[in-house]
Amino acid sequence: MKPVSSLRETAPPPPTHVGIIMDGNGRWAQGRGRPRIEGHRRGMETVREVVKGSIEQGIEYLTLYGFSIENWKRPAAEISSLMGLLRLYLRQEIKELDQQGVRMRFIGQRSLLANDIVSLIEEAEEQTKNNTALNLVVALSYGARQEITAAAQSVARQVAAGELDVSTIDESVISEYLETAGMPDPDLVIRTSGEQRISNFLLWQVAYAELVFTDTLWPDFSREDLREAINEFHRRERRYGATG
């Protein structure tokens, strides 16, 4: 039997950037006869495990789809409970994440969030800004179409002001105006709960990401499920439009 160190040396490198559409909290709770918010609480525990698993796997960027622009259409009571859980997470988990070497970053429309939540987000980003073990990016009040629209508006303003030549606009320029500027595009996107759609998540950035859909509901998603998704990623041949 090969020693563990030898096995690690021969294993393929992990995807640099993994995005996860966390889905199924409500169905997990309802299937157990519990309020939907119980599924969201359990989902927070899954986030903790997946962060640890990502560090173990050597992933550099983990982007979690926490709350979409469309989620604002949910009942007010559920939104209030979700925001309460978010406050709790930001107050209780940051210290441990900081100790683990996790750098936190948030993308999305902060103007729609309560002022105290924005303050907690800014504090988390400032406290963890020098960490290097894992970049944890949380998409809150986020929509990819809205992100691309805002980027197009920014480019248009630059052109109108004479600060940008239209002939120089290419994909790299557009990327600089996105909220993920400076980050590598996702290599792998995982969606839990059996749904097979992107749901307005990083539409520009996932152009060539490998997509893995699993029937597992988010509260039941484990480090082993993450490992299996990565194994599936390694079984794919990434051609970027070329021949194999």
Steps between C-alpha positions, in 0.01 A plus 500: 500500500630845410560740788252787539759755388556306177127482433470875543785558258331292228149640551390761244489857626162618631294757312626846590152650535184314599157661500206343681131575456373396842148370442253286691489646851125550496426157354732339755299656783159436348588136440555468874191692598701797624480874421702609197730707720626177661633399160685829471651449847618155401633646176725731702660195659561360152678823403736446793581145386542592133739782589713253696479250215605763248810582703581129525461460123726796425232710331602866480161663436160383621198708394171424672168625362346609828210728404396607152332816376198282423490376861371843605165385356462244778255558787609781733506268802741259330726784384506640854601159637769460234646843580499407867698185424740704289562736791558203728745342255697820456525556875582142602701349215745771399743436785527131412529572128773750574686240707470254210663752268186570298465832322138609466367699208143591413345578163150628430290811550579611854266797463207260544634362828442650844769742618608281792549203266711714267711604798550136603600414142754781490642396836534138384679605182736730688578247773583219257655695212853363550403131522612262227375147580173550311314785335137459608278710276137533605246619243234695692218695337678395182384462140729440203283689251498798734877471539557496123258791453687705759832417330361611162381826655844562650669436166253733325573778749873458443451522123270803530759675718772434242690283747459176302533435127227276360755317285684383813198333660539124512411219741781588737377860525145389579635260764672787677161663559338190649480443874737206465779712348837352586357154567540196273185374334340192659631167375217304659145594596298267722124522550327297768139375530458355151422826322696543177524871426736789574241740646675826417828395664828635357371478143804671347753316714370143457527503119733197506442362848420133543151455647421228751142449618427284800167384646635553852324782683737767627458421873611141426795600278827379655874521451473163326244644258741785428779250439282298262408815305870576464561142386229547236671824395823307444317247282398776260706611200510878490542606136388867507344459155798322344529135407626245751 
